[in-house]
Amino acid sequence: MINDEIRVKEVRLVGAEGEQIGIKLTREALQMAIDLNLDLVNVAPQAKPPVCRIMDYGKFRYEQQKKEKEARKNQKIVDIKEVWFRANIEEHDYQTKLRNVVKFLKEGDKVKCSVRFRGREITHASIGQKILERVKEEVVELCIVERQPKLEGRSMIMILAPKA
């Protein structure tokens, strides 16, 4: 809340340079801000009495937006990449898919490893469990297991997250 929006009797006032002015009536504090061509901004409304600061609100908002924009620019968005295995996968295909898992983890993405079962393959879910356990053992130094292998419908799913 700024200026006339502040609806309390008295406030603890902080000056434009950050100095403590003390407890003042709201209208006195507002008049001081107007005299300095600045705004009275409520920075801690939950305090007793609320803390208000004399500042250039437009400049403050501009600086805040710049900081937020900079923070968004430096932010890393973690994607979840999915790698499908089959219950009867051949060794070369397995190695190719494992290379993709390693590449995704090194890029900082989470990896969802899935074994898809077709037809009667579902009766041998232990084969899919072995495949996912093998993947987990081969990439253990690159990641942590966020979700252990679990059968969901016709697929067994395991989620790996890169180490920090």
Secondary structure, 3 states (H helix, E strand, C coil): CEHHHCCCCEEEEECCCCCEEEEEEHHHHHHHHHHCCCEEEEEECCCCCCEEEEECHHHHHHHHHHHHHHHHHCCCCCCEEEEEEECCCCHHHHHHHHHHHHHHHHCCCEEEEEEECCHHHHHHHHHHHHHHHHHHHHCCCCEEEEEEEEEECCEEEEEEEECC
